[in-house]
Amino acid sequence: MLIMVDSKIIKRTYKTSSIADIARRINNVAFRRYGFARSEILMHWPEIVGSVLARSSLPERLVMPKKNNQMETKGGVLHIRVNGSFAPEMQHLEPLVIDRINSYYGFNAVHRLICHHGIIEEQKPLKIYEQPILSDSQINELHKMLKDIKDGELRESLFQVGAELLSRDKPLEIEKTKRFTRRGQGSTNSKD
């Protein structure tokens, strides 16, 4: 089906689009405002330059040169926000960073870096997933609940979900309360 909107012909399809594709299109429009043709440089900055440089720097915008000559394949200027004391180190490593960015993109995307002093917020390290620890009775209970499911993969997936839910349920602990004696001094009373 073809639709005409503001003298543009839009081809319309009735298939569902993935959320990732829609989000990528929206993000690319927003990142183009700062000169980034794609959001990959911001999203994959630690992978491109390494974790040490990524903790102290963050790309801000990419300024591409005006195309006067079609044969000229000179890259743009990448503006990077750098922690104050790390700026001389970044200037020293400029050729390496440019090489890593260009090899990531596969073409000469960046020709020069310009460092700006600023504060880089520290990102908390990702928490490593830990398998849930269940007692034998909890494992047996889950197996009883899932014994009627014939599909092995589905049963395994539901077992993992159940294990996560059961491991989060912690038994309530009895609080130790203070009771006051005649003399006004408190003593702990624990019900063990």
N, C-alpha and C positions, 0 to 999 in steps of 0.2 A: 504494500500500500504506500503510495506517495502522498505526502502532505506538503502544502505550500505555506511557509511561514516567512513573512518579511522578505519576499522574493528569493527565498532559499528553499530548495527542495530537500525534504528530509525523508529518507527511506526508513519506514517504520517496520519493525519486526515484532512478533509476538512471543519470542522466546525469552525466557528469564535470564537476567544478567546476574553474575555473581557480585556479591557485595564488595569483594576485593577489586574488581574492575571498576565499579562505580566510585569507590573511595580513591582509587589511583587517579581517575580522571579529575575528580574534585581537587585532590592534593596537587596534581600537576598544574592546574590553573592557579592555585594559591602560591606555589613555589615559583612560577614564572614571573611573578611580581618582583621577586628578589634576584632574578636573573638565572635561576636554576631551571634548566629545561626539564629536568626530571628530579624527583625527590630523592633519588638513590644516594647522592653524595651526602645528604644530611642523615639519612637513615642508616647508611653503612659506613659512616665516618670512622668508627673504631676499626673496622675491618680494612679500610683503605690505608690509613696511616699508622695503624698499630695502637695498642691500648695505652701506651705511655704518652704518645702525642695526643691522643683523643681526650685524655683526662685534663690536659692543659690548653686545649684549643677547640674552636668550634667555627665552622664556615658560616659566614653571614650572607654574602651575596657574590654573585659571579657576574662580572661586567664584560660582555663580549665586544670586540672592536667593531666599528662600522665597516661594512664591506665596500671598500672603494675599488679594490681589484679582485676579480673573481678567482684568480690563480693563487692569491695569498691565503695560506692556511694557518695563520697565526692564531694561537689560542687566546682566551680571555684572561682577565685579571681576577683572581679570587681573593676576596677580602676575608680575613680570618680574625676572630676575636681570640686573644691570647692572654693567659694570666701574666701579670706584670713581669715577674722575674724570668719567665720562660721565653720572652720575645727574642733575646739574642740567640737562644738555642734554636728557635724556629727559623730565624734568618740563616743560621748556619746550615740547617737541614733543608732549606728551600729546594735545592735541586732534587733531593730524594723524594720529598713530598710531591713535587710537580710530576716526577716520573711515576710515582705510585698512582696518582690521580689519573694521569693520561693512560697508563696501562690498564686501569680499571675500566675506563670508558672505551678504550680501543682506538682513540684518535687524540689529536692535540687539542684537548679541551681547555687546558690552563697553560698560560705562558709565564705568568708572574704571580707572586703572592704579595699582598700588602697586609701587614699585621697591625691590628688595633688593640690597645690595652683594654681589658675589661675583666669582669668576674665570670668565671665558669662555674656553674653549679655542679657540685659533685653528685654523680649518679650512684645510687646504692647498688651494690653488686646483686645480681640475680640470686634468688634463693634456690639452692639445689633441692630437687625433688627427693623426698625420702619415702620409701615404701612404707605403707601402714603396717603396724605390728598388731596382730590379733592373737587372742587366746585360742586354744583348741576348741572350746565351746562355741566361740564366735564363728570360727571357720566351719564347724559342723552345722551350725544354724544357717549359714549362708548356702552351704551345699544342699541342705534340705529344701530351702526356699527355691533354689534354681534347678532342682532335679528334673522338672517337667519340661524344661527348655531343651529342644532337640538340636538346635544350631550351636555348634561348639564355640564359634567366635563370639556369638551374641552372649552365650552363657559366661564366657571368660570376661567379656567387657562388663557385663552386669555384676560379676563377682568383684571386679576392681572397684566399681562405683560403690557397691555395698561395703567393701572393705574400707574405703575412704570415709563413708558415713559412720560406720561403726567405730572407727579409730578416733573420730572427733568427739564422740560421746564419752565424756569423762564422768566418773562417779563423783557425786557431790561429797566434798570433805566437810567434816564437822568443824566449825570454827571453835577455837579456844576462847572462852569468854572469861572475863574477870568478874569475880564476885567479891564483894566487900565484906570485910570482917568487922567486928565491933570496934577495933582500934582505928579503922579507917584505912588500913593497908590492904591492898588488893592481893589476891592470890589467883593463880590460873586454875581453872576447872576444866579438865579435858575428859570427855566421855570415851574411854577406850574399851 
